[in-house]
Amino acid sequence: MELNPASLEWKDAYKLLVGSILPRPIAFVTSMDTDGNVNAAPFSFFTAICADPMLICFSPMRKGTDGSKKDTLANIEATKEFVINIVSEDFMEKMNICASDYPAGTDELVPAGLSKEKSAAVKPPRVKESKVHFECSLQQVLHFGEHAGSGSLVIGKVEHVHVAEELYENGRINSEKLKPVGRMAGHIYTRPMTDIFELIRKRDPR
């Protein structure tokens, strides 16, 4: 089967992406607007870029209704700060409540029953229930289109990291204790730590 992206509706192209690039980690992003209102929203187009400088990124798509910017993106462009909270199994259902489209200025953590905790280096709070937090300043944002289906790449420079003590072992994160959650297609999620295996990389394939 051969598909030309230029001939696809954006929703069909989106389904190809989210149904193939699996599983995807979730960036649970907290931000603030210029009036100090907190926003919390999950994004599954999320990854690391490099370690020095420590840069991470996520991609908020434009709203499918009218192509407008999501509150998270608008907040970050205005204040230049945000926090990425890593999602664990024990609060994934509450995280999912924050994925709904609330009116601008709504603190999604309230209906979700999640707690705010003061950050060390940025103004937006971190989510207390999360076991790993990356406090970020905005390094760069790139926009690709201005209509439904378009998106942006938000690059953050990590200014401070919080890690729950029980996870940190010899300079590493114990993934089995973190119990991260991954996003699949549609409403499907995955627990990556339920079936894991080791595959050693050969140093010289010749």
C-alpha positions in Angstrom: 0.0 0.0 0.0 1.4 3.3 -1.0 0.3 6.6 0.5 1.1 10.2 -0.5 0.9 12.5 2.5 0.0 15.5 0.3 -3.2 13.7 -0.8 -4.4 12.8 2.8 -6.7 14.7 5.1 -4.8 15.8 8.1 -6.8 13.5 10.4 -5.8 10.5 8.2 -2.2 11.6 8.3 -2.4 11.9 12.0 -3.7 8.4 12.4 -0.8 7.0 10.4 1.7 8.8 12.7 0.1 7.8 16.0 -0.6 4.3 14.9 3.0 3.7 13.8 5.2 5.7 16.1 4.7 3.5 19.2 4.8 3.7 22.2 5.2 7.4 22.8 6.2 8.8 26.2 4.0 11.5 27.6 5.0 15.0 28.5 2.6 16.2 31.2 3.2 20.0 30.8 2.4 22.6 33.4 2.6 26.3 32.3 1.2 29.6 33.4 -0.3 32.6 31.5 0.8 36.2 32.1 -2.0 36.5 34.8 -0.6 33.6 36.8 -3.3 31.0 35.8 -1.9 27.5 35.8 -2.5 25.1 32.8 -1.8 21.4 32.7 -2.0 19.2 29.6 -0.4 16.0 28.3 1.4 15.7 24.9 2.7 12.4 23.4 4.8 14.0 20.7 7.7 14.2 23.2 11.4 13.3 23.4 14.9 14.3 24.5 17.3 16.1 22.2 20.7 16.1 23.9 22.5 16.0 27.3 24.8 19.0 27.1 23.1 21.4 27.0 20.2 19.3 28.4 17.4 19.9 25.9 14.0 18.3 25.6 11.1 18.9 23.3 7.5 18.3 22.7 5.1 19.2 19.8 1.7 20.7 20.5 -0.6 20.4 17.5 -3.0 23.2 16.6 -6.6 22.7 17.7 -8.5 20.5 15.3 -11.6 22.8 15.5 -10.2 26.1 14.2 -6.4 25.8 14.0 -5.8 28.1 16.9 -2.9 27.6 19.4 -3.4 25.4 22.4 -3.2 27.2 25.8 0.1 25.5 26.6 1.8 26.9 23.6 0.4 30.3 24.1 1.5 30.3 27.7 5.0 29.2 26.9 5.4 31.8 24.2 4.3 34.5 26.6 6.2 33.5 29.7 9.1 31.4 28.3 8.9 28.8 31.1 7.3 25.4 31.6 7.6 22.1 33.5 7.5 18.6 32.0 6.2 16.1 34.6 6.7 12.4 33.8 3.6 10.3 34.0 3.5 7.1 36.2 0.8 4.5 36.4 -0.5 5.7 39.8 -1.9 9.0 38.4 -2.5 8.2 34.8 -6.3 8.5 35.0 -6.0 11.9 36.7 -3.6 13.0 34.0 -6.2 11.9 31.4 -8.8 14.3 32.9 -6.4 17.2 32.0 -6.5 16.2 28.3 -10.0 17.6 27.9 -10.5 20.9 26.2 -11.2 23.4 29.0 -11.7 27.1 28.6 -8.6 29.3 28.7 -7.5 30.2 32.2 -8.8 26.9 33.7 -6.5 25.1 36.1 -6.9 21.5 35.0 -5.2 20.2 38.0 -8.2 21.1 40.2 -10.9 18.9 38.5 -8.2 16.2 38.1 -7.6 16.2 41.8 -3.8 16.6 41.4 -1.6 18.7 43.6 0.7 21.6 42.7 4.2 21.9 44.2 6.5 25.0 43.9 9.3 24.7 41.3 12.9 25.6 42.1 13.9 27.5 38.9 10.7 28.5 37.1 7.4 30.0 38.0 5.0 27.3 36.7 4.4 24.7 39.4 5.2 21.0 39.1 2.7 18.2 39.6 3.4 16.7 43.1 2.2 13.3 42.1 4.9 13.0 39.4 8.2 11.3 40.4 10.4 13.2 37.8 10.1 16.8 36.8 12.1 18.8 34.3 11.9 22.6 34.9 12.5 24.3 31.6 13.1 27.7 30.1 12.1 28.2 26.4 15.1 27.6 24.2 13.3 27.9 20.9 9.9 27.3 19.3 9.3 26.5 15.6 6.0 26.7 13.9 4.8 24.6 11.0 1.6 25.9 9.5 -1.3 27.8 11.1 -4.3 25.5 10.5 -5.9 22.4 11.9 -3.3 19.6 11.7 -0.4 22.0 11.9 1.9 22.0 14.9 4.9 23.5 16.7 8.2 22.2 18.1 8.8 23.5 21.6 12.4 23.1 22.7 13.1 23.6 26.4 16.4 24.0 28.2 16.3 22.0 31.4 17.1 24.3 34.3 16.4 22.0 37.2 15.4 18.3 37.7 13.5 16.8 40.5 13.7 13.0 41.0 12.0 11.0 43.8 14.7 9.6 46.0 13.4 6.0 45.7 14.0 6.1 41.9 17.6 7.4 41.9 20.1 4.6 42.1 23.8 5.1 41.2 23.1 8.0 39.0 20.3 6.3 37.1 16.5 6.2 37.2 15.0 2.9 38.2 12.4 2.5 35.5 10.6 -0.4 37.2 9.9 1.9 40.2 9.0 4.8 38.0 6.4 2.7 36.2 6.0 5.1 33.2 3.0 5.2 30.9 3.1 5.3 27.2 0.6 6.5 24.6 -0.6 4.3 21.7 -3.2 5.2 19.1 -6.7 6.4 19.9 -7.6 6.0 23.6 -5.1 3.2 24.1 -2.2 3.5 26.6 0.6 1.0 27.5 2.6 0.1 30.6 6.1 -0.4 29.1 7.5 -2.1 32.2 5.2 -5.1 32.1 7.2 -6.9 29.4 10.8 -5.8 29.0 13.9 -7.5 27.6 17.5 -6.7 27.2 19.2 -6.5 23.8 23.0 -5.9 23.9 24.4 -3.7 21.1 27.3 -5.3 19.4 30.4 -3.1 19.5 31.7 -4.1 16.1 29.1 -5.6 13.7 31.9 -6.6 11.3 
